[in-house]
Amino acid sequence: MQLNQDVDFNFINHELQAIAVLGGGVLLIGFGLLGYTKDWLAAGQWLLQAGLLWGYVCLCVWRRLTLNRANPESPLYPSLGWGNRLTILRGGLIAMTGGFLFMDHATVLMPALLYTLAAMLDRLDGFVARRSRQVSLLGNELDISFDALGLVVAPLLAIGLGKLHWSYLLLSVAYYVYRWGLQRRNSRDLPIQPLPPNPLRRTLAGFQMGFIAVVLWPFLDPELTTIAGIAFMLPVLFGFVADWWVVCGQIQIPAYSRLAEWSERFFQPGLRVLQALLLFLVIGHATELTDKALMFGSLFSACLMLFGFAGRLGALILIVLLGWHTPGEVGPVASYPLIVAASWILLLGTGRYSIWQWGDEWLKRYDGA
């Protein structure tokens, strides 16, 4: 049995080496294309940065190869499997995105495309792993690691483009600080309480990747994306703090569960009422601007959110409508809180007293299960 395990480990190690070489070849091709179409100095910078990140991606995989199994007691899988290969591809796309850091803005479309593809693969790799019946501890670890890496690389790009406030980097480092804290408690033999399951963690992480992917494209107004970025960041930071309190034993699981219930019963419905009040102010200002699209679109989205009828869709419609205007034109007093409230409804949902919470089941579902 041990001999078979050694053979399987050697095989997946060789498979990883082949993937690493293949990825290096892709980077060299990208270097040549970028040098030919732009200039060789910029291409060299891109190759160096992307190569370092690709090396980090491969190192993350290599350190966790022994986790290529269904659970700690299961034997190793004989290959990485297509789910893990897609996850590694996602890491490679993030590495190529990072190659454009600290470069001029003329190359903005390529990193936006690369990171958007990486964000799309975030859901697909899990689906493929479950369909091929090779769900592994390795895939779960890599998924979290590459999510965290992408939420460092892409926000740095967005900040350089003036699309996000620098404070969003608090979210970028939160995962690494959290992991460092766990390791520190473990090294000091301090108790680490298990976290209760919470599907909202996965939902919030997915929304962050999607949000940053959209921000990188030159469609939405920077003033809106800056305010929305702060709004998107705050619930995730609060989640990290709450999870840390549970891990340290400062909050017991019943109190943690009551916090989620309070949000669903009071906070999220309160956001819907606040949205309706703020939208009346915006609609009045839009009438003065003779902006009928904003006026009627805001009225439609207000109804969706207020009654909890596909409220997340209504929040998305409102954010897109505001993205076509400078929020200052609509009126910053009303529009800034409006962006924040719409962002939180999109992230958290409409809560209790909703007619139809469209999309909630899809967000919580594990595709392919």
Contacts in CASP RR format, 6 or more apart in sequence:
PFRMAT RR
TARGET T0000
AUTHOR 0000-0000-0000
METHOD contacts of the structure
MODEL  1
MQLNQDVDFNFINHELQAIAVLGGGVLLIGFGLLGYTKDWLAAGQWLLQA
GLLWGYVCLCVWRRLTLNRANPESPLYPSLGWGNRLTILRGGLIAMTGGF
LFMDHATVLMPALLYTLAAMLDRLDGFVARRSRQVSLLGNELDISFDALG
LVVAPLLAIGLGKLHWSYLLLSVAYYVYRWGLQRRNSRDLPIQPLPPNPL
RRTLAGFQMGFIAVVLWPFLDPELTTIAGIAFMLPVLFGFVADWWVVCGQ
IQIPAYSRLAEWSERFFQPGLRVLQALLLFLVIGHATELTDKALMFGSLF
SACLMLFGFAGRLGALILIVLLGWHTPGEVGPVASYPLIVAASWILLLGT
GRYSIWQWGDEWLKRYDGA
1 75 0 8 1.000
4 75 0 8 1.000
5 75 0 8 1.000
5 76 0 8 1.000
8 75 0 8 1.000
8 76 0 8 1.000
8 77 0 8 1.000
8 78 0 8 1.000
9 65 0 8 1.000
9 66 0 8 1.000
9 76 0 8 1.000
11 78 0 8 1.000
11 79 0 8 1.000
12 65 0 8 1.000
12 68 0 8 1.000
12 76 0 8 1.000
12 77 0 8 1.000
12 78 0 8 1.000
12 79 0 8 1.000
12 80 0 8 1.000
13 62 0 8 1.000
13 65 0 8 1.000
15 79 0 8 1.000
15 80 0 8 1.000
16 58 0 8 1.000
16 61 0 8 1.000
16 62 0 8 1.000
16 65 0 8 1.000
16 80 0 8 1.000
19 58 0 8 1.000
19 80 0 8 1.000
19 85 0 8 1.000
19 88 0 8 1.000
20 54 0 8 1.000
20 55 0 8 1.000
20 58 0 8 1.000
23 54 0 8 1.000
23 92 0 8 1.000
24 51 0 8 1.000
24 54 0 8 1.000
26 96 0 8 1.000
27 47 0 8 1.000
27 50 0 8 1.000
27 51 0 8 1.000
27 54 0 8 1.000
27 96 0 8 1.000
28 47 0 8 1.000
30 43 0 8 1.000
30 46 0 8 1.000
30 47 0 8 1.000
31 43 0 8 1.000
31 44 0 8 1.000
31 46 0 8 1.000
31 47 0 8 1.000
32 43 0 8 1.000
34 42 0 8 1.000
34 43 0 8 1.000
34 44 0 8 1.000
34 46 0 8 1.000
35 42 0 8 1.000
35 43 0 8 1.000
35 44 0 8 1.000
38 106 0 8 1.000
38 107 0 8 1.000
42 103 0 8 1.000
42 104 0 8 1.000
42 107 0 8 1.000
45 99 0 8 1.000
45 102 0 8 1.000
45 103 0 8 1.000
46 99 0 8 1.000
46 100 0 8 1.000
46 103 0 8 1.000
47 99 0 8 1.000
49 98 0 8 1.000
49 99 0 8 1.000
49 100 0 8 1.000
49 101 0 8 1.000
49 102 0 8 1.000
50 95 0 8 1.000
50 96 0 8 1.000
50 98 0 8 1.000
50 99 0 8 1.000
51 95 0 8 1.000
51 99 0 8 1.000
53 92 0 8 1.000
53 94 0 8 1.000
53 95 0 8 1.000
53 98 0 8 1.000
53 99 0 8 1.000
53 149 0 8 1.000
53 153 0 8 1.000
54 92 0 8 1.000
54 95 0 8 1.000
54 96 0 8 1.000
55 95 0 8 1.000
56 95 0 8 1.000
56 149 0 8 1.000
57 88 0 8 1.000
57 91 0 8 1.000
57 92 0 8 1.000
57 94 0 8 1.000
57 95 0 8 1.000
57 146 0 8 1.000
57 149 0 8 1.000
60 142 0 8 1.000
60 145 0 8 1.000
60 146 0 8 1.000
61 84 0 8 1.000
61 88 0 8 1.000
61 138 0 8 1.000
61 142 0 8 1.000
64 138 0 8 1.000
64 141 0 8 1.000
64 142 0 8 1.000
65 138 0 8 1.000
66 76 0 8 1.000
67 136 0 8 1.000
67 137 0 8 1.000
67 138 0 8 1.000
67 139 0 8 1.000
67 141 0 8 1.000
68 76 0 8 1.000
68 77 0 8 1.000
68 80 0 8 1.000
68 84 0 8 1.000
68 136 0 8 1.000
68 137 0 8 1.000
68 138 0 8 1.000
69 75 0 8 1.000
69 76 0 8 1.000
69 77 0 8 1.000
69 136 0 8 1.000
69 137 0 8 1.000
69 138 0 8 1.000
70 77 0 8 1.000
70 135 0 8 1.000
70 136 0 8 1.000
70 137 0 8 1.000
71 137 0 8 1.000
72 137 0 8 1.000
77 134 0 8 1.000
77 136 0 8 1.000
80 88 0 8 1.000
80 138 0 8 1.000
81 129 0 8 1.000
81 132 0 8 1.000
81 134 0 8 1.000
82 128 0 8 1.000
82 129 0 8 1.000
82 132 0 8 1.000
82 134 0 8 1.000
83 125 0 8 1.000
83 126 0 8 1.000
83 128 0 8 1.000
83 129 0 8 1.000
83 132 0 8 1.000
83 134 0 8 1.000
83 139 0 8 1.000
84 125 0 8 1.000
84 129 0 8 1.000
84 134 0 8 1.000
84 136 0 8 1.000
84 138 0 8 1.000
84 139 0 8 1.000
84 142 0 8 1.000
86 121 0 8 1.000
86 124 0 8 1.000
86 125 0 8 1.000
86 126 0 8 1.000
86 128 0 8 1.000
87 121 0 8 1.000
87 125 0 8 1.000
87 126 0 8 1.000
87 139 0 8 1.000
87 142 0 8 1.000
87 143 0 8 1.000
87 146 0 8 1.000
88 142 0 8 1.000
89 121 0 8 1.000
90 118 0 8 1.000
90 121 0 8 1.000
90 122 0 8 1.000
90 125 0 8 1.000
90 146 0 8 1.000
91 118 0 8 1.000
91 146 0 8 1.000
91 149 0 8 1.000
92 118 0 8 1.000
93 114 0 8 1.000
93 115 0 8 1.000
93 117 0 8 1.000
93 118 0 8 1.000
93 121 0 8 1.000
94 114 0 8 1.000
94 115 0 8 1.000
94 118 0 8 1.000
94 146 0 8 1.000
94 149 0 8 1.000
94 150 0 8 1.000
94 153 0 8 1.000
94 154 0 8 1.000
96 114 0 8 1.000
97 111 0 8 1.000
97 114 0 8 1.000
97 115 0 8 1.000
97 118 0 8 1.000
97 150 0 8 1.000
97 153 0 8 1.000
97 154 0 8 1.000
97 157 0 8 1.000
98 111 0 8 1.000
98 153 0 8 1.000
98 156 0 8 1.000
98 157 0 8 1.000
99 111 0 8 1.000
100 107 0 8 1.000
100 110 0 8 1.000
100 111 0 8 1.000
100 157 0 8 1.000
101 153 0 8 1.000
101 156 0 8 1.000
101 157 0 8 1.000
105 161 0 8 1.000
108 161 0 8 1.000
108 216 0 8 1.000
108 218 0 8 1.000
109 217 0 8 1.000
109 218 0 8 1.000
111 154 0 8 1.000
111 157 0 8 1.000
111 216 0 8 1.000
112 213 0 8 1.000
112 216 0 8 1.000
112 217 0 8 1.000
112 218 0 8 1.000
115 150 0 8 1.000
115 153 0 8 1.000
115 154 0 8 1.000
115 157 0 8 1.000
115 212 0 8 1.000
115 213 0 8 1.000
115 216 0 8 1.000
116 213 0 8 1.000
116 216 0 8 1.000
116 217 0 8 1.000
118 146 0 8 1.000
118 150 0 8 1.000
118 209 0 8 1.000
118 213 0 8 1.000
119 206 0 8 1.000
119 209 0 8 1.000
119 210 0 8 1.000
119 212 0 8 1.000
119 213 0 8 1.000
122 143 0 8 1.000
122 147 0 8 1.000
122 206 0 8 1.000
122 209 0 8 1.000
123 367 0 8 1.000
125 139 0 8 1.000
125 143 0 8 1.000
126 135 0 8 1.000
126 143 0 8 1.000
126 366 0 8 1.000
126 367 0 8 1.000
126 368 0 8 1.000
127 367 0 8 1.000
127 368 0 8 1.000
129 135 0 8 1.000
129 136 0 8 1.000
129 139 0 8 1.000
130 366 0 8 1.000
130 367 0 8 1.000
130 368 0 8 1.000
130 369 0 8 1.000
131 368 0 8 1.000
144 175 0 8 1.000
147 175 0 8 1.000
147 205 0 8 1.000
147 206 0 8 1.000
147 209 0 8 1.000
148 175 0 8 1.000
148 176 0 8 1.000
150 209 0 8 1.000
150 212 0 8 1.000
151 171 0 8 1.000
151 172 0 8 1.000
151 175 0 8 1.000
151 208 0 8 1.000
151 209 0 8 1.000
151 212 0 8 1.000
152 169 0 8 1.000
152 172 0 8 1.000
152 173 0 8 1.000
154 209 0 8 1.000
154 212 0 8 1.000
154 213 0 8 1.000
154 216 0 8 1.000
155 164 0 8 1.000
155 168 0 8 1.000
155 169 0 8 1.000
155 171 0 8 1.000
155 172 0 8 1.000
155 212 0 8 1.000
156 169 0 8 1.000
156 172 0 8 1.000
157 216 0 8 1.000
158 164 0 8 1.000
158 168 0 8 1.000
158 212 0 8 1.000
158 215 0 8 1.000
158 216 0 8 1.000
158 225 0 8 1.000
159 165 0 8 1.000
159 166 0 8 1.000
159 168 0 8 1.000
159 169 0 8 1.000
161 216 0 8 1.000
161 222 0 8 1.000
162 222 0 8 1.000
162 226 0 8 1.000
163 215 0 8 1.000
163 216 0 8 1.000
163 220 0 8 1.000
163 222 0 8 1.000
163 225 0 8 1.000
163 226 0 8 1.000
164 215 0 8 1.000
164 225 0 8 1.000
164 226 0 8 1.000
164 229 0 8 1.000
165 226 0 8 1.000
165 229 0 8 1.000
165 230 0 8 1.000
167 230 0 8 1.000
167 233 0 8 1.000
168 229 0 8 1.000
168 230 0 8 1.000
168 233 0 8 1.000
170 233 0 8 1.000
170 237 0 8 1.000
171 208 0 8 1.000
171 233 0 8 1.000
171 236 0 8 1.000
171 237 0 8 1.000
174 236 0 8 1.000
174 237 0 8 1.000
174 240 0 8 1.000
175 240 0 8 1.000
178 240 0 8 1.000
178 243 0 8 1.000
178 244 0 8 1.000
182 192 0 8 1.000
182 247 0 8 1.000
185 191 0 8 1.000
185 192 0 8 1.000
185 247 0 8 1.000
185 248 0 8 1.000
186 192 0 8 1.000
191 249 0 8 1.000
192 247 0 8 1.000
193 246 0 8 1.000
193 247 0 8 1.000
193 248 0 8 1.000
193 249 0 8 1.000
195 243 0 8 1.000
195 246 0 8 1.000
195 247 0 8 1.000
196 246 0 8 1.000
196 253 0 8 1.000
196 256 0 8 1.000
196 257 0 8 1.000
198 260 0 8 1.000
199 363 0 8 1.000
199 364 0 8 1.000
200 260 0 8 1.000
200 348 0 8 1.000
201 239 0 8 1.000
201 243 0 8 1.000
202 364 0 8 1.000
203 347 0 8 1.000
203 363 0 8 1.000
203 364 0 8 1.000
204 235 0 8 1.000
204 236 0 8 1.000
204 239 0 8 1.000
204 347 0 8 1.000
205 236 0 8 1.000
207 232 0 8 1.000
207 346 0 8 1.000
207 347 0 8 1.000
208 232 0 8 1.000
208 236 0 8 1.000
211 228 0 8 1.000
211 229 0 8 1.000
211 232 0 8 1.000
214 220 0 8 1.000
215 225 0 8 1.000
215 229 0 8 1.000
220 320 0 8 1.000
220 323 0 8 1.000
221 322 0 8 1.000
221 323 0 8 1.000
221 324 0 8 1.000
221 325 0 8 1.000
221 326 0 8 1.000
221 327 0 8 1.000
223 326 0 8 1.000
223 327 0 8 1.000
223 328 0 8 1.000
224 319 0 8 1.000
224 322 0 8 1.000
224 323 0 8 1.000
224 327 0 8 1.000
224 339 0 8 1.000
227 327 0 8 1.000
227 336 0 8 1.000
227 339 0 8 1.000
227 340 0 8 1.000
228 319 0 8 1.000
228 339 0 8 1.000
228 340 0 8 1.000
228 343 0 8 1.000
229 343 0 8 1.000
230 340 0 8 1.000
231 339 0 8 1.000
231 340 0 8 1.000
231 343 0 8 1.000
231 344 0 8 1.000
232 343 0 8 1.000
232 347 0 8 1.000
235 344 0 8 1.000
235 347 0 8 1.000
235 348 0 8 1.000
242 251 0 8 1.000
242 256 0 8 1.000
242 259 0 8 1.000
245 251 0 8 1.000
246 252 0 8 1.000
246 253 0 8 1.000
246 256 0 8 1.000
263 348 0 8 1.000
263 351 0 8 1.000
264 351 0 8 1.000
264 352 0 8 1.000
265 351 0 8 1.000
265 352 0 8 1.000
267 348 0 8 1.000
268 344 0 8 1.000
268 345 0 8 1.000
268 348 0 8 1.000
268 349 0 8 1.000
268 350 0 8 1.000
268 351 0 8 1.000
268 352 0 8 1.000
269 350 0 8 1.000
269 351 0 8 1.000
269 352 0 8 1.000
269 353 0 8 1.000
271 341 0 8 1.000
271 344 0 8 1.000
271 345 0 8 1.000
271 348 0 8 1.000
272 305 0 8 1.000
272 306 0 8 1.000
272 308 0 8 1.000
272 311 0 8 1.000
272 345 0 8 1.000
272 350 0 8 1.000
273 306 0 8 1.000
274 337 0 8 1.000
274 341 0 8 1.000
275 302 0 8 1.000
275 305 0 8 1.000
275 306 0 8 1.000
275 315 0 8 1.000
275 318 0 8 1.000
275 338 0 8 1.000
275 341 0 8 1.000
275 342 0 8 1.000
275 345 0 8 1.000
276 302 0 8 1.000
276 305 0 8 1.000
276 306 0 8 1.000
278 334 0 8 1.000
278 337 0 8 1.000
278 338 0 8 1.000
278 341 0 8 1.000
279 298 0 8 1.000
279 299 0 8 1.000
279 301 0 8 1.000
279 302 0 8 1.000
279 318 0 8 1.000
279 338 0 8 1.000
280 302 0 8 1.000
281 333 0 8 1.000
281 334 0 8 1.000
282 294 0 8 1.000
282 298 0 8 1.000
282 330 0 8 1.000
282 331 0 8 1.000
282 334 0 8 1.000
282 335 0 8 1.000
282 338 0 8 1.000
283 295 0 8 1.000
283 298 0 8 1.000
283 299 0 8 1.000
283 302 0 8 1.000
284 295 0 8 1.000
285 330 0 8 1.000
285 331 0 8 1.000
285 334 0 8 1.000
286 292 0 8 1.000
286 294 0 8 1.000
286 295 0 8 1.000
286 298 0 8 1.000
286 330 0 8 1.000
287 295 0 8 1.000
289 329 0 8 1.000
291 325 0 8 1.000
293 321 0 8 1.000
293 324 0 8 1.000
294 321 0 8 1.000
294 322 0 8 1.000
294 324 0 8 1.000
294 325 0 8 1.000
294 330 0 8 1.000
297 317 0 8 1.000
297 318 0 8 1.000
297 321 0 8 1.000
298 318 0 8 1.000
298 321 0 8 1.000
300 314 0 8 1.000
300 317 0 8 1.000
301 314 0 8 1.000
301 315 0 8 1.000
301 317 0 8 1.000
301 318 0 8 1.000
301 321 0 8 1.000
302 318 0 8 1.000
303 309 0 8 1.000
304 310 0 8 1.000
304 311 0 8 1.000
304 313 0 8 1.000
304 314 0 8 1.000
304 317 0 8 1.000
305 311 0 8 1.000
305 314 0 8 1.000
305 315 0 8 1.000
305 318 0 8 1.000
305 342 0 8 1.000
305 345 0 8 1.000
305 350 0 8 1.000
307 354 0 8 1.000
307 355 0 8 1.000
308 350 0 8 1.000
308 351 0 8 1.000
308 353 0 8 1.000
308 354 0 8 1.000
308 355 0 8 1.000
308 356 0 8 1.000
308 357 0 8 1.000
309 354 0 8 1.000
309 355 0 8 1.000
309 356 0 8 1.000
309 358 0 8 1.000
310 356 0 8 1.000
310 357 0 8 1.000
310 358 0 8 1.000
310 359 0 8 1.000
311 345 0 8 1.000
311 349 0 8 1.000
311 350 0 8 1.000
311 354 0 8 1.000
311 357 0 8 1.000
311 358 0 8 1.000
312 345 0 8 1.000
312 346 0 8 1.000
312 349 0 8 1.000
312 350 0 8 1.000
312 357 0 8 1.000
312 358 0 8 1.000
312 359 0 8 1.000
312 360 0 8 1.000
313 358 0 8 1.000
314 345 0 8 1.000
315 342 0 8 1.000
315 343 0 8 1.000
315 345 0 8 1.000
315 346 0 8 1.000
316 346 0 8 1.000
318 338 0 8 1.000
318 342 0 8 1.000
319 339 0 8 1.000
319 342 0 8 1.000
319 343 0 8 1.000
319 346 0 8 1.000
322 330 0 8 1.000
322 335 0 8 1.000
322 338 0 8 1.000
322 339 0 8 1.000
322 342 0 8 1.000
327 335 0 8 1.000
327 336 0 8 1.000
327 339 0 8 1.000
328 335 0 8 1.000
349 357 0 8 1.000
349 360 0 8 1.000
350 357 0 8 1.000
351 357 0 8 1.000
END
